[in-house]
Amino acid sequence: MILNSECRMCPGNVFKQVIDFGYNPLVNSLLEKEDLDKSEPVFPLVVKRCDQCSLVQVREIVDSHKIYRSQDYLYYSGDMPGLKDYFEEYATDLTTRFLPNKDSLVVEVGSNDGLMLGLIKDKGYKVLGVDPSTNVVVRAVKNGVSSISDFFTERLAKTIVREYGKAEVIYGNNCIAHLNDLRDLMKGVSLLLNDGGVFVVECNYWGGMVKNNNYALIYHDHFSYFTLKNWVDFAPQYGLKVFDAIVTPAQGGSLRVFMKKDPNVAMEERCQKLYNEEMETNLNSQATCTSYRKQVKAEAKKLHGLVEKLKFGLRKKIAGYGAAAKGFSVLKLSELDYKFIDYFVDDSPAKQGKYTPIDHIPVISRKDAESQLPDYFFLTAPNYEKQIIEKEKDFVSKGGKFITCDGRII
């Protein structure tokens, strides 16, 4: 474990607790059958808030090399339902607004299997992906997307400038929260970006988590939980200025922040409106963190009671739909383990045939589940709720039901 002595976004060293998840395994560390008898590591997961700049973060973290380099990272963008359509709209927005020249270089930080970069490449632009997980980079290269298997750092940015030239647009989608050294990230971005170039971050949004009592995003892969104010305060230290921001539906509500290497750029109206909303609701305060903890613990207790009644009171069979990190976090805080969940189904071949850490619940294909269907599927990926229910109309027509992370029955 690595214990940070100061905040990722400021020199602050005073932190107050937001919520303690106890000891947890790495959520993406699914096991092979032959490894079930081996000892399994668990790590503390405590979320805190910086007193100085208000960034909500995990101070004591698992070394990112253990998460992304020492094992295969089992999340592939291309395996996620509906994500290609989402990225198509996103890519069109970037190319239309910021890339008038087809000779422009676009760099993605945390590019995974190159799904979105491939869409930008298809529009005629030069692209380069950077991702530390070798297995996903291999798939990106196979798909024709030039990619580097490494962490994005200032050192790597210097190499990219030397070999490819400067970039007009750099972006990262739901991966910036995976980085411990945000200062090094920003130094690299500032160095690689052309004057007037744009850096776009799509990250988990603390405001959405608070509003929806969402605790599914809290797991070891996520080191930080951001607000717009965090980026407005942080960016100018690296010659960047926030000029636009929106809340998107990705990951149950993500913050997309646009920064420009231009100190005179004007802030868009929608960005100012969101910033004002954060101020008016005291989003960045410790009081909000305290309220969040109480609400989340109440939600987890309520979910446990519901599933316990179904499983042991009404003798219903329950399986998990998707071996997803978000769902594992919810199940852990709600104390729902192998006694409650018979198996997980997942469409990703990379996960099928494996077992969940600690509880050793099997992960099978949807086809294999057909002969042993449950009464209820627990939806572990709340951001794909609509797509999954639409896909499973036949299951629903035969009386099957779904349990959501927030305790609803559909």
N, C-alpha and C positions, 0 to 999 in steps of 0.2 A: 504494500500500500504506500501511496505517496500522500504526505500531509502538507498542504500549502500553508505557508506562514502568513501570506497576505492574499488579498482579493485578486481575482483575475483582471479586473478592470480599473483598479485604483490601488493606492498604497495601504488601504485600510487593513487593520489586523484585529478588529473587534467584530465578532459574529454572534448572532442570536439564533437559537434553533427555530426552524419552521416545522419540521416533522422528522421523526425517527422511524425508519422502516425495519430496524433490527438488522439481523445478519441474513444475507441473501446470496444465492449462487449467481453467476453471470447468466442473464436471461437467454442469450443466444448460444449457450454452450450445451447444445443437445448431445446426448451420449449414444455411442454405438453399443450394441448388445453386449459385446465382449468387455466393455468397460464398466459395466454396472456394479461389479464388486470392488472397484477401486475407490479409494478415498476421494471425496469431492470437496474442493475449497468453497468456503462461504466468506463473504466480506461485509463489513458494516456499510449501511447506507443511511446517512444522516444529511438532511437538507438544512442549510442555514442561510441567513441573510446578512450581507455586509452592512454594518452600521453607517459607513461613510458614503457609499454610492448606491446602496440598496439592491445590488445584484443578488438574486437568489441563486444559491450554488451548493454543490457538494465539495467540501474542503478536503476530506480524506478520500482519495480516489484509487481505483485500480489502474495500474500502469496500462496505458492505451496499447502498448505493444502486446500485452496479454490478450486484449480484446480483439485486436485487428491483425496482428502479425503472427502470433504463436498458434493460431488455429484458424480454420476457415470461418469467414463471416457469412452467416447463413441467410442474410437479407439480400435479395436481388430485386432491383427496381422493376425489371422486366416481368417478374412473377406476380406483381401486385395488380389486382383487378382495377381497371379504370385509370391507372396512373399515366398511361401513355396519352390518353385524351387530355388529362390535366396538364401534362408537360407540353403538349402541342399548343395549347392556349397560352401557356407561360412563355414558351419559346417565341411564339409570334409576337407577344408583347415586347420582349427584349429586342428582337431584331427590328421591329417596326419603329420603336422609339429611339434606340441607341446605336443601331448598326447600319447606317446608310451605305457604307463602303463594304463590298463583298470581300475585299482583301483583309478585313479586320480579323484579328485573332480573338477567339473566345476561350477562356479557361474556366473549367469547373473544378472546384475544390470538393472532394468527397464525391467523385463522379460515379462510383459504383459500377454497374455494368454498361454505362454509357447511354442509357435510354434517352435522356433529354439531349445530351450532346449530339447524338445521332440525328435527332430531329433538326437541330441547328445546322449540322453538317449538310443535311439534305437540302437546306435552303441556300447552300453555296458558300458557306463561311468556313474558315480554317478553325479547327477546334483541337483542344488538348485537355485531357482529363488527368486528374491527380487523385489517387486513392491509396491508402496504406494496405488494403486487403488484396493480397495477390490473386486469390481465386476469383474475385469479382472483376479485377483488371484483365485477367485472362479471357473472361467472357466478353468484356468490352472490346478487346483487341480482335477477338474472333468475329465480333460484329462490325469490324471496320472502323472503330473509334480509337484514334491514337491516345494512349494513356500511359502514365508513369505510376508504378507501384511504390509509393512513398508518402510520408506525411508532407503536407504543404508547409514550408518554412521559408524564412528569409534566404537561407542558403540555397534552397531549391529554386526560389524565384530568380536569383542571380543566374543560375544555370539556364533557366527557361529563357530569360532575356537574351543571354548570349547565343542560344541555339535557335530560338523562334522569333525574337523581337518582343516588343511590348504588346500588351493586350488592351483592347478597347472595352471589353466587358469581362469581368470576373464574377462568378456567382457560386454560392454554396447552398444546397438545399437540405435542411434538417441534418446537418453534419457539423455545423459550427459549435453546437452544444457538446460535441464529442471531443473538442479540443481543450487541453488544459492551458496551453500558452497562447492566449489570445493576443498578447502584445507581439509575439513573433509572427503570428498570422497577419496582423495589420501592417507590420513592417514589410513583410513579403508582398502583400497586396499593393501597398503604396509604391514599392519599388517596381513591380511588374506592370502597373497600370499606367497607361498614357495620361498626360495632362488632359483633363476634361473627360477622362474615362469613368466608367460606372462600376461600382461594386455592389452586388445584390446579395443580401442574406435572407434566407427563409429559415426561420428557427421556431422552436416551441415558444409559445407566448404565455407568459405568466398571467397576463390579463384574462386570457381564455380559460386557463386552468382554474383561476379563482372564480370566475363567473359560473363555470359549469361544474365546480367541485371535482375537477378532473385530476386524478392521481395516477392514471395509467401511464403517464409519461415519465414517472419517476423510477429510474433503474440505472444501473452502473454506467451504461453507455452515455448517459446524459449528465454532463458536469455542471451545466448552467441552465437557468430558466430566465429568459430575457423579457424586458419591457422596452418600449420605444425610447423612454427616457435614458435607459442604459446606453443605447447606441448614440443618441444625440450628444450625450456627455463624453463618450469614449472616442468617437470618430475624429474630432478635430485634432487630437494629439498626433495623428498620422497623416495630416493634410487632407482629410476627407470631411465632407459635410453631408448630413442626412437631409434629403430634400423631398422624399416621398416615402409613404408607408401605407400598407393595407393589411387587414386581417383576412386570410384565405381559409378555405375549408380543409386544407391538408392537415393530416394528423389530428383531426378533431378541432382545428383552429390554430393556424400558424401565423406568425408575424413576418411579413415580407418587407424588408427595409432597403431602400435605395440610397446609396451614398455616392457622391461625385467628387472627383479630384479637382474641385473648383470651389474656393472659399466664398465666392460671390453668388453661387446658385441660390435661387429663391425657393422657399419651402412651399410645396403644393398645399392647397386648401385642405384636402382630406388628411394629410399628414398632420397639419396643425390641429385639426379637429380631434384626431386620435390622441395627440399629445395632451391637449386640454382635458380630454375625458379622463386620462390617467391621473392628472393633477386633481380634478374635481372629485374623483372616487377614492383618493388616497391609496391608489394601487401599490405604490412603492413603500408603504409604511409597514412597520412591525405589527401594528394592530391588524392589518389585513392578513398578515401571515398567521397570526394567532387565531383569527376567525376561520381561515382556511383549514388549519389543523383540526379544529373542532368539527367543522362541517364534513371533512373527509373521513374522519374516524367514525362519525355517525353514519355516513353512507356505507362504509365498509361493514359496520355492525349490522346494518339493515340488510345488506346483500347476503351476509352469512346466515342471518335468520331465515331469509327467503329460501335459499338453497337447502339449508338444513331441513326445513319443513317439507320441501318437495322430495328430498332424497330419503329421509328417514321417517317422516310422518306419512307421506303419501306413497312412498316406495317407488318413486319415479327414477328412471334411468337417465343420467345426465352425462353428456360428452362435451368436450370443448371444440369450438369451430375456429380453427387457426391456431397453430403453435406460435403465437405472436408475443413479442416482448411485453407489449402493453397489457395484454391479458394476464400474463404471469405476475406482473406487479399488482394488479387488482386482486388476483387470487391469493397472493402472499399476504397482503395487508388484511384481507377478509378472512384469512385462516381457512381457506378452502383448498384441500390437498387431495391425495389419491383416494381418500375415503369418500370423496364427493364426485370426482371426475373419473370416468371409466377409461376414456381415451381422448386423444385430440385428432381431428382430421386437418390436413393441410394440403393445398394444391401444389406446393413446392416440392419437387422431387428431391431436393437437397435435404429436406427435413424428414421425409417419409422413411420409416424403418428405424428411426432413432427414438430416444426416450428423453423425457424431461429430466433436468438435474434434480437431485435429492429425492423427489417423489417417484421417479422412474415410470411415469405414465407414458404409454406407447403413443407414437405419432403415426397415423396411417393415412392412406389415400381416401378420398371420398368414395371411390369405387369399392374399396374394401369395407367401408363402413355400411354399405347398403344392406349387407346381410345381418347387421347387428345395430340397426338404427336406435337412437335413444328416444325418450319422450321429449327431452329438451336438449337443445344445443346451447351452450354458453358462448356468446359472441365475444371472442377475445380481442377482436380488432374493431373497436367502435367506429373508426373512420370509414370502414367498408360495410357498415350495417345495411344500407339500402341495396347495395349490389348483391350482397349475400342473400338477403331475403328474396330478392327478385329471382336470383339463380335457383333458390330452393322452393319454388312455388309448389312443386309436386310433394315435397316433404310436408309443407304446411297444409296442403289440401287433404292429406291423410291424417291430419290431427297433430302433426309435429309442431313444437313451439320453440321460441328462442328466449333466452334470458340475456339481458343487456348488462353492461358493466355498471350502469346506474340503477339496476334493480327493477327494470321494467320487464314485463312478460309480453311477448309479441306472438 
